[in-house]
């Protein structure tokens, strides 16, 4: 089994758009109130996820010790859109642009809605220190900053970030 | 479109067992706390349902005025059993016996767990007053008694019924 390392960066310009060869609309949300799962009153979270023309329902058990169960059910995209409208938490929408550069595939996520204005670029590497060619438009690394996680962006969207959080 | 009327009865003996030609293990439960959906803090309920060798996830939106959305996703039975273990509400298990009598198919539900001891027989008819042959083992009709509904049996199981409720 391979281990994949994901590194995440800000972008400093729109220059990546010229090299983008495909865009995938993505959206996710949770049918359940996330606080209810965290409180232990419920044992599983139910996420709706749309990636272009496919969609999934993801069910994750609350972490109990080291064990956690995950289930993924394919979902018709029309149903997924209807379910997304019923979601009460974790709602994030973005356009994922695929950009080839220097032999690597970058995923440039352009967020929408309450996170509009935020753009981050991700690269998957075989090791944390694997070399890669830096595109001109690449900015500071934010891999370790949890405020860029999907769930964090749903709870505290980019619209509400302070100047220092926007870095 | 046909309209189906379901009538529900108690049974007075075990004589139906001799005529039962098939048994289907059934189970259901809800991943979410039902009170959360009823309170309006959540917009949809997620039910896990196993019927013999098939299983489904049923998502229902909270009723808003006259409109309600329903989604049914097929689920591997193994996943369904694992998900049932994560359920926090509406958990009911029973064995459904199929019994032919007088040209009609009876479903005799033998409940398990907290509802062990309860057995009810259901028949589907084309009209509420459609004639049917009464088997010897058929008891009083309970069609209109809401305490026999699955959700009611989950919240207030047969084990906790008073003598008059068992009546």
Interface residues (C-beta under 8 A of the other chain):
Chain A: X31 X32 X33 X36 X41 X42 X43 X44 X46 X57 X59 X61 X69 X71 X73 X75 X79 X82 X83 X86 X87 X88
Chain B: X31 X32 X33 X36 X41 X42 X43 X44 X46 X57 X59 X61 X69 X71 X73 X75 X79 X82 X83 X86 X87 X88
